[in-house]
Amino acid sequence: MTQATRVWLEKNSYDPTNLDLQGSYANTALMKAAREGDATIVKELLEAGADGILKNPNDFSALDLAVTPKILKMIRSSPLK
């Protein structure tokens, strides 16, 4: 994981050692990055093992929150936990 992604995680109050922890609004870091359309962060989080099928209390996963076709494709092609 790059330093830029670590900084993004910390800036957004996520724990780089536990990528599947839910933060504000019960979203994981992957959910937030997908919703913001940040393909670079999404790619790195998936490569680091973030779970793309976890859901928040509104029953949305990162896949549901993805805002670009590129991000949808990345999440769909990642190994599901």
C-alpha positions in Angstrom: 0.0 0.0 0.0 1.4 3.4 -0.9 2.0 6.2 1.5 -0.6 8.3 -0.2 -3.2 5.6 0.5 -2.1 5.4 4.1 -2.4 9.1 4.5 -5.9 9.0 2.9 -6.9 6.3 5.4 -5.7 8.2 8.4 -7.1 11.5 7.1 -10.5 9.8 6.9 -10.1 8.1 10.3 -9.7 4.6 9.0 -7.3 2.1 10.5 -4.7 0.9 7.9 -4.3 -2.4 9.9 -8.0 -3.3 9.7 -9.5 -2.2 6.4 -12.9 -3.6 7.0 -13.7 -1.6 10.1 -16.7 0.6 9.6 -16.1 4.3 10.3 -18.4 7.3 9.9 -21.8 6.5 8.7 -20.8 2.8 9.1 -19.0 2.8 5.8 -15.7 1.0 5.3 -12.7 2.8 3.6 -13.5 0.9 0.4 -17.1 2.1 0.5 -16.0 5.7 0.9 -13.4 5.5 -1.8 -15.9 3.8 -4.2 -18.5 6.5 -3.4 -15.9 9.3 -4.0 -14.8 7.7 -7.3 -11.2 7.3 -6.3 -10.1 4.4 -8.5 -6.5 4.5 -7.2 -7.5 4.1 -3.6 -10.2 1.4 -4.5 -7.5 -0.6 -6.4 -5.1 -0.5 -3.5 -7.6 -1.3 -0.9 -8.8 -4.3 -2.9 -5.2 -5.5 -3.4 -4.7 -5.1 0.4 -7.7 -7.4 1.0 -10.5 -5.0 1.7 -13.9 -6.8 1.6 -16.1 -5.6 -1.3 -19.3 -7.3 -0.1 -19.6 -5.9 3.4 -22.7 -3.8 3.8 -23.5 -0.7 5.8 -26.7 -0.3 7.9 -28.5 1.0 4.7 -27.7 -2.4 3.1 -25.2 -0.9 0.6 -21.8 -2.4 -0.3 -18.9 -0.7 -2.0 -20.3 -2.2 -5.2 -23.6 -0.4 -4.6 -21.8 2.9 -3.8 -19.4 2.8 -6.8 -19.8 5.9 -9.0 -17.8 5.0 -12.1 -17.9 2.0 -14.4 -14.1 1.5 -13.8 -14.7 1.1 -10.0 -17.6 -1.2 -10.6 -15.4 -3.4 -12.7 -12.6 -3.4 -10.2 -14.9 -4.5 -7.3 -16.7 -7.1 -9.4 -13.5 -8.7 -10.5 -11.9 -8.8 -7.0 -12.1 -12.0 -5.0 -15.1 -12.0 -2.7 -14.7 -12.8 0.9 
